[in-house]
């Protein structure tokens, strides 16, 4: 692997602001980002990548390449939570509700990881397709649905039996309307899908040009502010993992690597370009800490958020944006060359 990729990524302003946020917590600084601003940064990034992806999709049109990429994205978002769930329950002996929540977390995706990856590709001047934003949006919901289904399927009638080995599939009622609403209409998925549709409709027209200063020129600055806030949040969550032990911390790094290997094979098989392949790998290797917690809080109330939120936010997210990006790109270059 090219060490300069890691160094350049590590020294990029967004990553440095992420570490500045973590440092602020470690030195007990009173630095804080007001929650309304933090929410605005998140909404801005989702709207920006959604609109720009829709506009790019309008330029390229629906091709076989686009269709296969989105199909592969949805397939991965179904497969990953299933085998993740059984690794957690069979190998780590985790209770079903926590395993289902973590499986949904690692089957779903991180929009901020995707945003950071697009900025990384732009910096290296590696082209990628706007349809990958559609892939991002499509990968949010299936993993949530699979996670909740696994929870409902393997929840025992006897509440004292918590591990998968103790349980039999239950016939409890499943509210599909509520489940679909949690998965599809939560804020992050709804905004990015809506922005993508607007970009698809107005892409190539005067509206796209008018929005360019807001959605493109301000993008990296807002990303720096957002990652500063993410650094603050991640550092605060690190202490929650001490109770979980080293096995879950190792899981939070190993599973993204496994998912990245599988995604690399799929991307090569369907003939993705290098830029699209990196974004696909990053999506598969990422873990959700926005959409999934919102849905899991309602659908799997027994799950412990002090496990799945710190795993994705305090371990997997930093690992992917600091080490994962250059590692995955170097690996892809070996196969794509």
C-alpha positions as CSV (number, residue, x, y, z in Angstrom):
1,X,0.0,0.0,0.0
2,X,1.2,3.5,-0.9
3,X,2.1,5.1,2.5
4,X,1.6,8.6,0.9
5,X,-2.1,7.9,0.5
6,X,-2.5,7.3,4.3
7,X,-0.4,10.4,5.1
8,X,-2.3,12.6,2.6
9,X,-5.6,11.4,3.9
10,X,-4.6,11.8,7.5
11,X,-3.4,15.4,6.9
12,X,-6.5,16.5,4.9
13,X,-8.5,19.2,6.7
14,X,-11.7,17.2,7.3
15,X,-9.7,14.4,9.0
16,X,-7.7,16.8,11.1
17,X,-10.9,18.5,12.3
18,X,-12.2,15.1,13.3
19,X,-9.1,14.6,15.5
20,X,-9.4,18.1,16.8
21,X,-12.9,17.2,18.1
22,X,-11.6,14.1,19.7
23,X,-8.7,16.0,21.3
24,X,-11.1,18.5,22.7
25,X,-12.8,15.8,24.7
26,X,-9.5,14.2,25.9
27,X,-8.2,17.5,27.2
28,X,-11.6,18.4,28.7
29,X,-12.1,21.5,26.6
30,X,-15.5,23.2,26.7
31,X,-15.6,23.2,22.8
32,X,-19.1,22.2,21.7
33,X,-21.2,22.4,18.5
34,X,-24.8,23.5,19.2
35,X,-27.1,20.7,18.3
36,X,-29.2,22.8,15.9
37,X,-26.0,23.6,14.0
38,X,-24.9,19.9,14.0
39,X,-28.3,18.9,12.7
40,X,-28.1,21.5,10.0
41,X,-24.6,20.3,8.9
42,X,-26.0,16.7,8.6
43,X,-29.0,17.8,6.6
44,X,-26.8,20.0,4.3
45,X,-24.5,17.1,3.5
46,X,-27.3,14.7,2.8
47,X,-29.1,17.3,0.6
48,X,-25.9,18.1,-1.2
49,X,-24.8,14.6,-2.1
50,X,-28.4,13.6,-2.9
51,X,-28.9,16.6,-5.3
52,X,-25.5,16.3,-7.0
53,X,-26.0,12.5,-7.4
54,X,-29.4,13.0,-9.0
55,X,-28.0,15.7,-11.3
56,X,-25.2,13.3,-12.3
57,X,-27.7,10.5,-12.9
58,X,-29.7,12.9,-15.1
59,X,-26.6,13.5,-17.2
60,X,-25.6,9.8,-17.5
61,X,-29.1,8.3,-17.7
62,X,-30.2,4.8,-16.6
63,X,-27.8,2.4,-18.2
64,X,-27.0,-1.3,-17.6
65,X,-23.9,-0.2,-15.5
66,X,-26.1,1.9,-13.3
67,X,-28.8,-0.8,-12.9
68,X,-26.2,-3.5,-11.9
69,X,-24.5,-1.2,-9.4
70,X,-27.7,-0.4,-7.6
71,X,-28.8,-4.0,-7.7
72,X,-25.4,-5.1,-6.2
73,X,-25.8,-2.4,-3.5
74,X,-29.2,-3.7,-2.5
75,X,-28.0,-7.3,-2.5
76,X,-25.1,-6.5,-0.2
77,X,-27.4,-4.6,2.2
78,X,-29.5,-7.8,2.5
79,X,-26.6,-10.3,2.8
80,X,-24.3,-8.4,5.2
81,X,-26.8,-8.2,8.2
82,X,-27.7,-11.9,7.8
83,X,-24.2,-13.3,8.2
84,X,-23.3,-10.6,10.7
85,X,-26.2,-11.6,12.9
86,X,-25.1,-15.3,12.9
87,X,-21.5,-14.4,13.7
88,X,-22.6,-12.4,16.7
89,X,-25.0,-15.0,18.0
90,X,-23.1,-18.2,17.2
91,X,-19.5,-17.1,17.7
92,X,-19.8,-14.2,20.2
93,X,-22.8,-15.6,22.0
94,X,-24.6,-12.3,21.9
95,X,-28.2,-11.9,22.9
96,X,-30.6,-11.7,19.9
97,X,-31.8,-8.1,20.3
98,X,-28.3,-6.7,20.5
99,X,-27.1,-8.9,17.7
100,X,-30.0,-7.8,15.5
101,X,-29.3,-4.1,16.2
102,X,-25.6,-4.5,15.4
103,X,-26.4,-6.5,12.3
104,X,-28.7,-3.8,11.0
105,X,-26.0,-1.2,11.8
106,X,-23.3,-2.9,9.8
107,X,-25.6,-3.9,7.0
108,X,-26.7,-0.3,6.6
109,X,-24.4,2.6,5.5
110,X,-22.9,5.8,6.7
111,X,-23.6,8.8,4.6
112,X,-20.8,10.8,6.1
113,X,-18.3,8.0,5.3
114,X,-19.6,8.2,1.7
115,X,-19.2,12.0,1.7
116,X,-15.7,11.7,2.9
117,X,-14.9,9.1,0.2
118,X,-16.3,11.4,-2.5
119,X,-14.1,14.2,-1.3
120,X,-11.1,11.8,-1.3
121,X,-11.7,10.8,-4.9
122,X,-12.2,14.5,-6.0
123,X,-8.9,15.4,-4.3
124,X,-7.2,12.6,-6.3
125,X,-9.1,13.5,-9.5
126,X,-10.6,10.0,-9.8
127,X,-13.9,10.1,-11.6
128,X,-17.0,8.4,-10.2
129,X,-20.7,8.1,-11.2
130,X,-23.5,10.1,-9.6
131,X,-25.6,6.9,-9.5
132,X,-23.6,5.8,-6.5
133,X,-25.6,8.3,-4.5
134,X,-28.7,6.3,-5.5
135,X,-26.9,3.2,-4.3
136,X,-26.3,4.9,-0.9
137,X,-29.9,5.7,-0.6
138,X,-31.0,2.2,-1.5
139,X,-28.7,0.6,1.0
140,X,-30.1,2.3,4.0
141,X,-33.5,0.6,4.4
142,X,-33.0,-3.1,3.5
143,X,-30.6,-3.8,6.3
144,X,-32.9,-2.2,8.9
145,X,-35.8,-4.4,7.7
146,X,-33.6,-7.5,7.8
147,X,-32.3,-6.7,11.3
148,X,-35.9,-6.2,12.6
149,X,-37.0,-9.4,10.9
150,X,-34.2,-11.4,12.5
151,X,-35.1,-9.9,15.8
152,X,-38.8,-10.8,15.5
153,X,-38.0,-14.2,14.0
154,X,-35.6,-15.4,16.8
155,X,-37.2,-13.7,19.8
156,X,-38.4,-16.4,22.1
157,X,-41.7,-16.6,23.8
158,X,-39.8,-17.2,27.0
159,X,-38.1,-13.9,27.9
160,X,-35.5,-15.7,30.0
161,X,-34.0,-17.4,26.9
162,X,-31.8,-14.7,25.3
163,X,-29.2,-16.5,23.1
164,X,-29.9,-17.9,19.7
165,X,-29.2,-21.5,20.9
166,X,-32.0,-21.2,23.5
167,X,-34.6,-19.8,21.1
168,X,-37.2,-20.9,18.6
169,X,-38.8,-18.7,15.9
170,X,-41.7,-16.8,17.4
171,X,-45.0,-16.1,15.7
172,X,-45.3,-12.6,17.0
173,X,-47.1,-10.0,14.9
174,X,-45.0,-7.8,12.7
175,X,-46.3,-4.4,11.7
176,X,-45.0,-4.0,8.2
177,X,-46.4,-0.5,7.9
178,X,-44.5,0.7,10.9
179,X,-41.4,-1.1,9.9
180,X,-41.4,0.3,6.3
181,X,-42.1,3.8,7.7
182,X,-39.1,3.5,10.1
183,X,-36.8,2.2,7.3
184,X,-37.8,4.4,4.4
185,X,-39.2,7.6,5.9
186,X,-36.6,8.4,8.5
187,X,-35.0,11.8,8.0
188,X,-31.7,10.8,6.4
189,X,-33.2,8.3,3.8
190,X,-36.1,10.6,3.0
191,X,-33.9,13.7,2.5
192,X,-31.3,12.0,0.3
193,X,-33.9,10.2,-1.8
194,X,-36.0,13.5,-2.2
195,X,-32.9,15.5,-3.1
196,X,-31.8,12.8,-5.6
197,X,-35.2,13.0,-7.3
198,X,-35.0,16.9,-7.4
199,X,-31.5,16.7,-8.8
200,X,-32.8,14.1,-11.4
201,X,-35.6,16.4,-12.5
202,X,-33.6,19.7,-12.6
203,X,-30.2,18.4,-13.5
204,X,-28.7,20.1,-16.6
205,X,-31.0,23.1,-16.3
206,X,-30.6,26.6,-14.8
207,X,-31.6,25.3,-11.4
208,X,-28.5,23.1,-11.1
209,X,-26.2,26.0,-12.0
210,X,-28.0,28.4,-9.5
211,X,-27.5,25.9,-6.6
212,X,-23.8,25.2,-7.4
213,X,-22.3,27.8,-5.1
214,X,-24.4,26.5,-2.2
215,X,-24.2,22.8,-2.8
216,X,-20.7,22.5,-4.2
217,X,-18.5,25.4,-3.1
218,X,-19.5,25.3,0.6
219,X,-19.3,21.5,0.7
220,X,-15.8,20.9,2.1
221,X,-16.1,23.7,4.7
222,X,-19.3,22.2,6.0
223,X,-17.8,18.8,6.0
224,X,-14.9,20.1,8.2
225,X,-17.5,21.5,10.7
226,X,-19.4,18.2,10.7
227,X,-16.4,16.0,11.2
228,X,-15.3,18.3,14.1
229,X,-18.7,17.5,15.7
230,X,-18.3,13.8,14.9
231,X,-14.9,13.9,16.7
232,X,-16.6,15.3,19.8
233,X,-19.3,12.7,19.7
234,X,-17.0,9.7,18.9
235,X,-14.6,10.6,21.8
236,X,-17.5,10.7,24.2
237,X,-18.8,7.3,23.1
238,X,-15.4,5.5,23.5
239,X,-15.9,4.9,27.2
240,X,-19.2,3.0,26.5
241,X,-17.2,0.2,24.8
242,X,-15.1,-0.6,27.8
243,X,-18.0,-2.5,29.3
244,X,-18.4,-4.6,26.1
245,X,-14.8,-5.9,26.0
246,X,-12.2,-6.4,23.3
247,X,-14.3,-8.8,21.2
248,X,-16.8,-6.2,20.0
249,X,-14.0,-3.7,19.4
250,X,-12.2,-6.2,17.2
251,X,-15.5,-7.0,15.5
252,X,-16.0,-3.3,14.6
253,X,-12.8,-3.4,12.6
254,X,-12.8,-7.0,11.2
255,X,-16.4,-7.0,9.8
256,X,-15.8,-3.9,7.7
257,X,-12.6,-5.5,6.3
258,X,-14.6,-8.7,5.5
259,X,-17.4,-6.6,3.9
260,X,-14.8,-4.7,1.9
261,X,-13.2,-7.9,0.5
262,X,-16.6,-9.2,-0.5
263,X,-17.6,-5.9,-2.1
264,X,-14.3,-5.8,-4.0
265,X,-15.1,-9.2,-5.5
266,X,-18.6,-8.0,-6.5
267,X,-17.4,-4.7,-7.9
268,X,-14.8,-6.5,-10.1
269,X,-17.3,-9.1,-11.2
270,X,-19.8,-6.5,-12.5
271,X,-17.1,-4.3,-14.0
272,X,-17.3,-1.1,-11.9
273,X,-14.9,1.7,-12.6
274,X,-12.2,2.4,-10.0
275,X,-14.0,5.4,-8.5
276,X,-17.4,3.6,-8.3
277,X,-15.7,0.5,-6.9
278,X,-14.1,2.5,-4.1
279,X,-17.5,4.1,-3.2
280,X,-19.2,0.7,-3.3
281,X,-16.5,-0.8,-1.0
282,X,-16.8,2.1,1.4
283,X,-20.5,1.8,1.6
284,X,-20.3,-1.9,2.3
285,X,-17.6,-1.4,4.9
286,X,-19.3,1.4,6.6
287,X,-21.8,1.2,9.5
288,X,-24.8,3.5,10.1
289,X,-25.1,5.7,13.2
290,X,-27.9,8.0,12.1
291,X,-30.7,6.0,10.3
292,X,-30.3,2.7,12.1
293,X,-30.4,4.1,15.7
294,X,-33.5,6.1,14.9
295,X,-35.3,3.0,13.6
296,X,-33.9,0.5,16.1
297,X,-35.0,2.6,19.0
298,X,-38.6,2.0,18.0
299,X,-38.4,-1.5,16.4
300,X,-35.9,-3.2,18.7
301,X,-36.4,-1.4,22.1
302,X,-34.5,-4.1,24.0
303,X,-31.2,-3.4,22.1
304,X,-28.5,-1.6,24.0
305,X,-27.5,1.6,22.2
306,X,-24.3,1.9,24.2
307,X,-23.1,-1.1,22.1
308,X,-24.1,-0.5,18.5
309,X,-23.7,3.3,18.4
310,X,-20.1,3.5,19.8
311,X,-19.0,0.5,17.6
312,X,-20.1,2.3,14.4
313,X,-19.2,5.8,15.4
314,X,-16.2,5.5,17.7
315,X,-14.4,2.6,16.0
316,X,-15.6,1.8,12.5
317,X,-16.1,5.3,11.3
318,X,-12.6,6.6,12.2
319,X,-11.0,3.4,11.0
320,X,-12.7,3.7,7.6
321,X,-11.9,7.4,6.9
322,X,-8.3,7.3,8.2
323,X,-7.0,3.8,7.3
324,X,-9.8,2.3,5.2
325,X,-9.9,4.8,2.4
326,X,-6.3,4.5,1.4
327,X,-6.2,0.8,2.1
328,X,-9.2,0.0,0.0
329,X,-8.0,2.2,-2.9
330,X,-4.6,0.7,-2.9
331,X,-6.1,-2.8,-3.0
332,X,-8.5,-1.9,-5.7
333,X,-5.7,-0.4,-7.8
334,X,-3.9,-3.8,-7.7
335,X,-6.9,-5.6,-9.2
336,X,-8.1,-2.8,-11.6
337,X,-4.6,-2.4,-13.0
